Amino acid sequence: MNNSLPAGEDRRALVCIFAKSNSISSLPTILSSPIEYLHGITAFKGDLLRKELGIFTFKDLLEHYPFRHVDNNLK
């Protein structure tokens, strides 16, 4: 799999852009960023989000409203 995402500090800087941005014009760019740019989302988790829930971008994640809850806890 070809991973074109930046690594290290560059990746963290992209995540922080939203918090530091004073311009609304940068918002569409941020919302169209791949979900893997979000801190804690690995390539594996990104694949699961795309396959299972159809979440590809930050905007997709913000607009995702679950319609059910599946409790996987074994008691």
Order of alpha helices (4+ residues) and beta strands (2+ residues): alpha-alpha-alpha-alpha
